[in-house]
């Protein structure tokens, strides 16, 4: 009996679907490091973990035993590496302490996937050059608690999602909808073509926070701690929001300003 030749088209489609699913999983994955952050994540019942990485140079102790026990209870894979391989995973050999953990954050996605399922209405915050990890963590915490739909986070130019950001966010990082984009300016330009309006925070802004009403599709951008919005992003803004100041105060910390922006609709 003649064999049926393999269907190359079906194989390519299966490979493509598998690749897309793997890419989506990677987009939702966050690797954290350091013994205390990893142990705290493993102890949190709301956090889904994928893989625990351990250096084979670690000396056995109670904390490492607890990590392995908790990882097994969560159904996570445990993988041992030499120290150099682990440092490539953690990307911080000076502070990983021989442990790293891949966490699956259901709220994370890539720009392409978010645009493919673009909602009719949304109100997002974006950060443009926020480099202080504590500021970024506090922004994430405020946004997670607020009515906003998510955070646009560029891959370059902002603080990395590391243990300092996790600590400042008080763990809310794992529950916050975060849309990762390679370029904030390019992402804003794309969604503007789809009817989205972009507003930047600026001390000289025409729209006071007290009276600003967001359109159906809106992104509000927080700039760098010292220099504010980048020229590329500023050029894309449809308008600017200001926070009125009293007694000669010129500005607020960016995380405080972000909190006021995030909750402004609740006090109108």
C-alpha positions in Angstrom: 0.0 0.0 0.0 1.4 3.4 -1.0 2.1 5.7 1.9 0.3 9.0 2.0 2.9 11.8 1.5 3.1 14.2 4.5 1.0 17.4 4.2 3.7 20.1 4.2 1.1 22.8 4.5 -0.4 21.3 7.6 3.0 20.8 9.1 3.9 24.5 8.5 0.6 25.6 10.0 1.1 23.5 13.1 4.7 24.7 13.5 3.4 28.3 13.1 0.7 27.8 15.6 3.1 26.2 18.1 5.5 29.1 17.6 2.8 31.7 18.2 1.7 30.0 21.4 5.3 29.8 22.6 5.7 33.5 21.8 2.6 34.3 23.8 3.8 32.3 26.8 7.2 34.1 26.7 5.4 37.4 26.5 3.6 36.6 29.8 6.7 35.3 31.5 8.8 37.3 33.9 12.0 36.0 35.4 12.8 37.1 38.9 15.9 36.4 40.9 17.3 36.6 44.4 16.4 34.3 47.3 13.9 36.4 49.2 11.9 37.6 46.1 11.8 34.0 44.7 10.7 32.5 48.0 8.0 35.2 48.4 6.7 34.5 44.9 6.6 30.8 45.6 4.7 31.3 48.8 2.0 33.5 47.1 -0.9 31.2 46.2 -2.0 33.7 43.5 1.2 33.6 41.5 1.6 30.9 38.8 5.2 29.7 38.3 6.7 27.9 35.4 10.3 27.0 36.2 12.6 27.3 39.2 16.3 27.7 38.2 19.0 26.8 40.7 22.8 27.0 40.6 24.5 23.7 41.2 27.1 25.6 43.3 24.5 26.4 45.9 25.1 24.9 49.3 22.0 23.1 50.7 20.0 25.0 53.3 16.5 25.3 54.6 15.5 28.2 52.3 16.5 26.3 49.1 14.7 23.2 50.4 11.6 25.3 50.9 11.9 26.7 47.4 12.1 23.2 45.9 9.1 22.0 48.0 6.9 24.9 47.0 7.9 24.7 43.3 7.0 21.0 43.3 3.7 21.8 45.0 2.9 24.3 42.2 3.8 21.9 39.5 6.9 23.9 38.4 9.9 22.4 36.7 13.1 22.5 38.7 16.3 22.9 36.6 19.9 23.0 37.9 22.6 25.0 36.0 26.2 25.9 36.4 26.7 29.4 37.7 27.4 31.0 34.3 24.3 29.5 32.8 22.2 30.8 35.7 23.6 34.3 35.3 22.5 34.3 31.6 19.0 33.5 32.8 18.8 36.0 35.6 20.8 38.6 33.7 22.2 39.7 37.0 25.0 37.5 38.3 25.8 40.0 41.1 22.5 39.7 42.8 20.8 36.5 41.7 22.2 34.5 44.7 22.1 31.4 42.7 18.3 31.3 42.1 15.8 32.5 39.5 12.2 31.9 38.9 10.0 32.1 35.7 6.6 33.5 36.7 3.6 33.5 34.4 1.9 36.8 34.6 -1.6 36.5 33.0 -1.9 40.2 32.5 1.2 40.6 30.4 1.0 40.7 26.6 2.9 42.0 23.6 1.7 45.0 21.6 0.8 42.8 18.5 -1.5 40.6 20.6 -3.2 43.5 22.3 -3.7 45.3 18.9 -5.2 42.1 17.5 -8.0 42.2 20.1 -8.3 46.0 20.4 -11.2 46.9 22.7 -13.8 49.4 21.7 -13.0 51.5 24.8 -9.8 51.7 26.8 -7.9 54.1 29.0 -4.3 53.3 29.4 -1.2 54.8 31.1 2.2 54.8 29.4 5.6 55.5 30.8 8.2 57.4 28.7 11.7 57.1 30.2 10.8 56.4 33.9 14.1 55.0 35.0 13.8 54.8 38.8 12.7 51.3 39.8 10.9 52.6 42.9 8.9 55.1 40.8 8.0 52.5 38.3 6.9 50.0 41.0 4.7 52.6 42.7 3.2 53.6 39.3 2.3 50.0 38.7 0.8 49.6 42.2 -1.4 52.7 41.7 -2.5 51.6 38.2 -3.3 48.1 39.4 -5.7 49.5 42.1 -7.2 52.1 39.7 -10.0 51.9 37.0 -7.4 52.2 34.2 -7.1 49.3 31.8 -3.4 48.8 31.7 0.1 50.1 31.3 2.1 50.6 28.0 5.7 49.7 28.9 8.5 50.2 26.4 11.3 47.6 26.4 14.0 50.3 26.3 14.5 53.5 28.2 12.6 52.5 31.3 13.5 50.7 34.5 13.5 46.9 34.1 11.0 44.7 35.9 13.4 43.5 38.6 13.1 42.7 42.3 13.3 46.5 43.2 10.2 47.2 41.0 8.4 44.1 42.4 9.1 45.3 46.0 8.0 48.9 45.2 4.8 47.6 43.6 4.1 45.5 46.8 3.6 42.4 44.6 0.9 44.0 42.4 3.2 43.7 39.3 2.1 40.1 38.9 -1.6 41.2 38.7 -1.3 44.4 36.6 -2.2 44.4 32.8 1.0 45.4 31.1 1.4 45.8 27.4 5.0 45.4 26.3 6.1 47.4 23.3 9.5 47.7 21.5 9.0 51.4 20.9 6.5 53.6 22.7 6.5 56.3 20.0 5.8 53.7 17.3 3.1 52.1 19.3 1.4 55.4 20.0 1.5 56.3 16.3 -0.1 53.0 15.4 -3.0 53.3 17.8 -3.6 56.9 17.0 -4.4 55.7 13.5 -7.1 53.6 15.1 -8.8 56.5 16.7 -6.9 56.7 20.0 -6.0 60.1 21.6 -2.7 60.6 23.4 -2.3 63.0 26.2 1.0 63.8 28.0 1.4 65.1 31.5 3.0 68.6 31.4 3.1 71.4 33.9 2.0 73.8 31.2 -0.8 71.6 29.9 -4.0 73.1 28.7 -6.3 70.5 30.3 -6.5 70.6 34.1 -6.7 67.2 35.8 -9.8 68.5 37.6 -11.8 68.9 34.3 -10.1 66.5 31.9 -12.5 63.9 30.4 -10.9 61.1 28.6 -12.2 60.1 25.1 -13.3 56.5 24.5 -9.8 55.4 23.4 -7.1 57.2 25.4 -3.5 56.9 26.5 -2.0 59.2 29.2 1.8 59.4 29.2 4.1 60.0 32.2 7.5 61.4 31.3 11.0 61.0 32.7 11.6 62.1 36.3 13.9 65.0 35.3 13.3 65.8 31.6 9.7 64.9 31.2 8.3 63.6 27.9 10.7 62.7 25.1 10.5 64.9 21.9 9.2 61.9 19.9 6.4 61.2 22.2 5.6 64.8 22.9 5.1 65.4 19.1 2.5 62.6 19.1 0.4 64.1 21.9 -3.1 65.5 21.1 -3.0 67.6 24.2 -1.4 68.0 27.6 -2.8 67.5 31.1 -1.6 69.6 34.0 -1.9 69.3 37.8 -2.4 72.7 39.4 0.2 73.6 42.0 0.0 75.8 45.0 2.6 77.7 47.1 5.3 77.8 44.4 5.7 74.0 44.1 6.8 73.3 40.5 6.2 69.6 40.2 5.3 66.3 41.9 7.2 63.0 42.0 6.2 61.1 38.8 4.7 58.2 40.8 2.5 60.6 42.8 1.4 62.4 39.7 0.6 59.0 38.1 -1.6 58.1 41.0 -3.6 61.3 40.7 -4.1 60.7 37.0 -5.1 57.1 37.5 -7.8 57.9 40.1 -9.0 61.2 38.7 -12.2 59.7 37.3 -13.3 58.6 40.8 -13.3 62.1 42.2 -14.9 64.0 39.3 
